[in-house]
Amino acid sequence: MLLIPEKLCGSRRIGITMVFMALRYEKIGDLILESGRTLKAVQIAFATAGELAPDEGNVVLVLHGYTSGPDMILPNGETTEGSWCELIGSGRAIDTDKYFVICPNAIGSTYGSTGPGSRNPDNEKPYGASFPEITIRDVVNSQHALLHHLGIKHLVAVVGASFGGLQALQWSVSFPEFMHRVVAVAASLGRPPSNAEGIRKNLAKDPGWNGGDYYEHGNLVETLVPMRVGMLKSFGVEQSLAKGIPDPIGRNAVIERRAREWACGFDANSLLVLMKIMATHDVSADLEKIRARVLYVLSRTDHFFPPTLAADAQKRMHEAGVDVSYYELDSEKGHSAPTDDAALWAPRLKDFLT
């Protein structure tokens, strides 16, 4: 099926440039998982921006972070953990006057793709705790299937940060001939830090958790809010807000508001599923498969993916024959630096894609 943006998204045009698209959905059928199980009737939600070229040769796949989703590519989004509104758009680093951007929601996540909150076709009840364990390879395979359904046979680049950066690296070894370039931001070659058991224990303290089958027992908002506050602070949100909101009380109020807005819309089960997915990531043994040029980006103050990873990662990739370049963000904003200090690396990203 050829992806025709006007028909697919029902959008209007401004001059020759397509505006950003609302969330759309594609059914990709059954997905055979790495475990051998089958995830039935899989649906992928995705957002797009830009206009598909007649030869379909201008597609950039952008992949979201741990708790964000496809709206990361939309304009005017909040920058904390995910939004690339300063990097994607007309004239920006990922220029939508030139590129057609696709941002899919990862399976297992909350924002429209098949996940633990979806109905199991076998019993029409939410999967909940019965959602099958999936891997980073399963996520990438589902995205590859989405592109196949949309008629996309090649990519200019795969770009992602954090959880999205892990996916970008997996793309480079799972489908090495599918893209020209890979941009892996705030990511690692081997397994990243994982705290699935800590998350499970926090959720289990909520009386409505019910082992993960909580959907008929209300929501877990009051449990998720403090978890999210801690998460945002660990991402570096306080440093990001400090200039505009010097008062600590005011900053905490903003963080609390953002945490509550997120908690009202995010499936608690997805926190566990996605964390377990990240724990399956390790491309170290497959680097010789990479054919794309790679841009590896880390932040000086990111304690999740510190810049001390850079030397070993570059050495390993060079030894495997990978054309890799490295860029370090001189930012105080930790894990949030790639989005909150987007201007620091936007020119490098733009040059790399060109």
C-alpha positions in Angstrom: 0.0 0.0 0.0 1.4 3.4 -1.0 1.4 6.0 1.7 -0.4 9.0 0.4 -0.3 11.6 3.1 -3.4 13.6 2.0 -5.6 10.5 2.0 -4.0 8.9 5.0 -4.1 11.9 7.3 -6.8 14.1 5.9 -4.6 17.2 6.3 -4.4 20.5 4.7 -1.3 22.1 3.2 0.5 25.3 3.8 2.3 26.2 0.6 4.0 23.0 -0.5 4.6 21.8 3.1 2.3 19.4 4.9 1.3 20.4 8.4 1.9 18.0 11.3 -0.5 15.1 11.4 -2.8 13.9 14.2 -2.3 10.3 15.4 -3.2 7.6 12.9 -3.5 3.8 13.1 -2.4 0.9 11.0 -3.2 -2.8 11.6 -0.2 -4.9 10.8 -1.7 -8.3 11.6 -0.2 -11.0 13.9 3.4 -10.5 15.1 5.5 -13.5 15.9 7.6 -12.5 19.0 11.2 -13.5 19.7 9.8 -15.7 22.5 7.9 -17.7 19.9 4.5 -16.5 21.1 2.2 -14.6 18.7 0.8 -11.2 19.5 -2.4 -11.1 17.6 -4.0 -8.4 15.5 -1.3 -5.8 16.3 -2.1 -2.2 15.8 0.5 0.6 15.5 -0.3 4.2 16.2 1.8 6.8 14.6 2.1 10.5 13.7 3.7 12.0 10.6 5.0 15.3 9.4 6.1 16.6 6.1 5.3 15.3 2.6 6.2 12.0 1.1 8.3 12.3 -2.0 7.1 10.7 -5.2 9.9 8.2 -5.0 9.3 7.6 -1.3 13.0 8.4 -0.7 12.7 11.1 2.0 11.5 9.2 5.0 13.0 9.7 8.5 11.8 7.3 11.2 11.8 9.1 14.6 11.5 6.9 17.8 10.2 8.1 21.1 11.5 7.8 24.7 10.4 5.6 27.6 7.2 7.4 28.7 6.5 9.6 25.7 4.8 8.8 22.4 4.3 9.9 18.8 3.2 13.4 19.8 6.9 14.1 20.5 7.1 15.3 16.8 4.2 17.7 17.2 4.8 21.4 17.6 4.3 23.2 20.9 4.8 20.1 23.0 6.4 20.1 26.4 10.1 19.3 26.1 10.4 17.1 29.2 11.4 13.5 28.2 10.6 13.4 24.6 9.3 16.4 22.6 11.4 17.2 19.5 9.4 20.2 18.5 12.6 22.3 18.4 14.3 19.7 16.1 11.5 18.7 13.7 9.7 21.2 11.5 10.0 23.6 8.6 13.7 24.7 8.4 14.7 22.8 11.5 17.3 20.0 11.8 14.8 17.4 10.6 13.4 19.7 8.0 9.8 18.8 7.1 10.1 20.9 3.9 12.5 18.1 2.9 11.8 15.0 4.9 8.7 12.9 5.6 8.8 12.0 9.3 7.1 9.0 10.8 7.0 8.5 14.5 5.3 5.2 15.7 4.2 4.4 19.2 6.1 1.4 20.4 4.1 -1.8 21.1 3.8 -2.2 24.8 3.4 1.5 25.3 0.2 3.5 26.1 -0.5 5.8 23.2 -2.4 3.8 20.7 -0.3 0.8 19.7 -1.1 -2.7 21.0 -0.1 -2.9 24.7 -1.2 -4.2 28.0 -4.2 -1.9 28.1 -5.4 -3.3 24.7 -8.1 -5.9 24.4 -6.9 -9.5 24.0 -8.6 -10.9 20.9 -9.0 -14.2 22.6 -11.3 -12.9 25.4 -12.0 -9.3 24.6 -10.5 -8.2 28.0 -7.5 -6.0 28.6 -4.3 -7.9 28.5 -3.1 -6.4 31.8 -0.6 -8.8 33.5 -1.1 -11.4 30.7 0.6 -9.1 28.1 3.4 -11.2 26.6 7.0 -10.3 27.3 8.5 -8.5 24.3 12.0 -7.5 23.4 13.6 -4.5 21.7 13.8 -6.6 18.6 10.1 -7.2 18.7 9.5 -3.5 18.9 11.7 -2.9 15.8 10.1 -5.8 13.9 6.7 -4.3 14.5 8.0 -0.9 13.1 9.5 -2.6 10.1 6.1 -4.3 9.5 4.4 -0.9 9.8 6.7 0.6 7.1 6.0 -2.4 4.9 2.3 -1.9 5.2 2.8 1.8 4.4 4.8 1.0 1.3 8.1 2.4 2.7 11.1 0.3 1.5 14.0 2.5 2.6 14.8 5.3 5.1 17.0 8.3 5.0 17.6 7.8 8.7 16.4 6.2 11.9 16.6 8.7 14.8 15.8 8.2 18.5 16.7 9.3 22.0 16.9 7.2 25.2 14.5 4.2 24.6 14.2 5.5 21.1 18.0 5.5 20.8 18.2 1.9 21.8 15.6 1.1 19.1 17.6 3.1 16.5 20.7 1.0 17.3 18.6 -2.2 17.1 17.4 -1.1 13.7 21.0 -0.7 12.5 21.7 -4.4 13.2 18.3 -5.9 12.5 17.8 -4.2 9.1 21.2 -2.9 8.2 20.4 -2.2 4.6 17.2 -0.3 5.3 18.6 3.1 6.1 21.5 5.4 5.2 22.0 6.9 8.6 21.3 6.1 12.3 21.2 8.8 15.1 21.4 7.2 18.6 21.0 9.8 21.3 21.3 9.2 25.1 21.7 5.5 24.5 24.1 2.6 24.9 25.3 -0.4 22.9 24.8 -2.7 25.9 22.0 -3.0 28.5 20.9 0.3 30.0 20.1 0.8 33.7 16.9 -1.1 34.5 14.6 -0.9 37.6 11.7 -3.1 36.7 11.5 -4.8 40.1 11.5 -1.4 41.9 8.7 -0.2 39.6 6.7 -3.3 40.2 7.0 -3.0 44.0 5.9 0.7 43.9 2.8 -0.2 41.8 2.0 -3.2 44.1 1.6 -0.8 47.0 -1.5 0.6 45.4 -4.6 -1.3 46.7 -6.1 -1.2 43.2 -3.1 -2.8 41.4 -4.5 -6.3 41.6 -1.3 -7.8 40.2 -1.6 -5.6 37.1 -5.2 -6.4 36.3 -6.3 -3.0 37.7 -8.5 -1.7 34.9 -11.8 -2.6 36.5 -10.7 -1.3 39.9 -10.2 2.4 39.0 -6.8 4.0 38.2 -3.4 4.3 39.8 -3.0 8.1 39.4 -2.1 8.8 43.1 0.6 6.2 42.9 1.9 7.2 39.5 2.2 10.9 40.3 5.0 10.7 42.9 6.7 8.1 40.7 6.6 10.5 37.8 7.8 13.4 39.9 10.9 11.4 40.8 11.3 10.4 37.2 11.1 13.9 35.8 13.6 15.1 38.4 16.0 12.4 37.5 15.7 13.4 33.8 16.9 16.9 34.7 13.6 18.8 34.6 14.6 21.0 37.6 17.6 22.3 35.7 15.5 22.8 32.6 12.9 24.9 34.5 15.4 26.9 36.7 16.0 29.8 34.3 12.3 30.5 33.7 11.1 29.6 37.2 13.8 30.5 39.8 11.5 29.9 42.7 11.9 26.2 43.9 8.2 26.1 45.1 7.1 27.3 41.7 9.2 24.7 39.9 7.8 21.9 42.1 4.3 23.1 41.3 5.0 22.8 37.6 6.6 19.4 38.0 3.6 18.2 40.0 1.2 19.4 37.4 3.1 17.8 34.5 3.3 14.6 36.6 -0.4 14.5 37.2 -1.3 15.2 33.6 0.9 12.3 32.5 -0.4 10.0 35.2 -3.9 10.5 34.1 -3.1 9.1 30.7 -0.4 6.5 31.1 -1.0 2.8 31.7 0.9 1.7 34.8 1.5 -1.7 33.1 3.4 0.0 30.3 6.0 1.3 32.8 6.8 -2.4 33.6 6.6 -3.7 30.0 8.8 -0.9 28.5 11.4 -1.2 31.3 11.6 -4.9 30.7 12.0 -4.3 27.0 14.9 -1.9 27.6 16.6 -4.6 29.7 16.7 -6.9 26.6 18.8 -4.4 24.6 22.4 -5.3 23.6 23.8 -4.9 20.1 27.4 -5.2 21.2 27.9 -8.6 19.5 26.3 -7.5 16.2 28.1 -4.3 15.4 29.7 -5.8 12.3 26.3 -5.9 10.7 25.9 -2.2 10.7 26.1 -0.6 7.2 24.7 2.9 8.0 26.6 5.9 9.1 26.1 6.4 12.8 25.9 9.6 14.9 26.2 8.9 18.6 25.2 11.7 20.9 25.5 11.9 24.7 25.1 14.7 27.3 27.9 15.7 29.7 25.6 15.5 32.7 23.4 12.5 31.8 23.7 10.0 34.6 21.6 7.4 32.8 23.9 7.3 29.8 27.0 9.2 30.9 29.7 10.4 28.4 32.1 7.8 29.8 30.3 5.4 27.5 31.5 7.2 24.4 35.1 6.0 24.2 34.4 2.3 24.4 31.4 2.6 22.1 33.4 4.4 19.4 36.3 1.9 19.8 33.9 -1.1 19.4 32.2 0.4 16.4 35.4 1.5 14.7 36.8 -2.0 15.2 33.6 -3.4 13.6 34.1 -1.1 10.5 31.3 1.3 11.4 31.5 4.8 10.1 30.6 6.5 13.5 31.0 10.1 14.7 30.4 11.3 18.2 28.9 14.6 19.6 28.7 15.5 23.2 26.2 18.1 24.6 27.8 20.5 26.9 24.6 20.9 29.0 23.6 21.0 32.6 20.2 19.5 31.8 21.2 15.8 32.1 19.0 13.3 30.3 16.7 16.1 29.1 19.6 17.9 27.3 18.9 16.6 23.8 15.4 18.2 23.8 15.7 21.0 26.3 19.1 22.2 24.8 18.2 21.1 21.3 20.0 24.2 19.8 23.3 22.8 21.0 23.2 19.9 18.5 20.6 20.8 15.9 23.2 22.0 13.4 25.2 18.8 13.9 22.1 16.7 13.3 21.1 18.7 10.2 24.6 18.4 8.7 24.6 14.6 9.4 21.3 14.0 7.7 22.4 16.0 4.7 
